[in-house]
Structures are given as C-alpha cells and as structure tokens.
Amino acid sequence: MSRRFYLGLALAEAVLIFIASSLPGSAVGLPAPWDKLAHASAYALLALFLRAGGLHPGAAWLLAVLYGAGDELHQYFVPGRFSDPADLAADALGALAAFLRRRG
C-alpha cells in the first residue's frame, strides 16, 4: 500500500480521536484501567499509521504525543471532561509500544 494511504489512515484516526474527545463527560464511561488502555491503543495505532506513512519512528512518536497533548488541551474545554496528565502518559507509552518489537 502507498504511503499516502497510511497517512490517510493516520488522519482518519486523528479525526476519530478528536470526535471521541468532543463527547461530553456524561457520554464517556470507561473505568480505569480500561480508559488508559483505550488511550494507549488509539495512539499506538496513530503512531503505526504515521510510521507506515513514511515518517521516521521518532517523528511518528513525537507527532502522536503532540497530538495527544493537543487532545488533552481540547478536552479541557469540553463539558464534563478534563485534561489528565495520566492520559497523556498513556498516549505516549502507547505510541512508544507501537515501535517495540521482539528481536531474536
């Protein structure tokens, strides 16, 4: 598949994350630790799509983490939601986990 295809998937993932983050707090109900797993999974997928789109792994990770930071800022303005540094940490770890693989 082409790099543009994967960049398109990365954009679609970013839009899905934005939409989910725009839901009021009453519409979101994942309890811990499932909420952190959802964050890690979403940002792992975003980082993988960015990498498959041709970005260097470090750049893909950084872009995913910056998007996560922007997402946390965005949630500050959504009724019933709040910015959580632990969510950003889950985003960063998920994006990092996307590039860890077993060797041997």
Secondary structure by P-SEA (a helix, b strand, c coil): ccaaaaaaaaaaaaaaaaaaaacccccccccaaaaaaaaaaaaaaaaaaaaaacccaaaaaaaaaaaaaaaaaaacccccbbbbaaaaaaaaaaaaaaaccccc
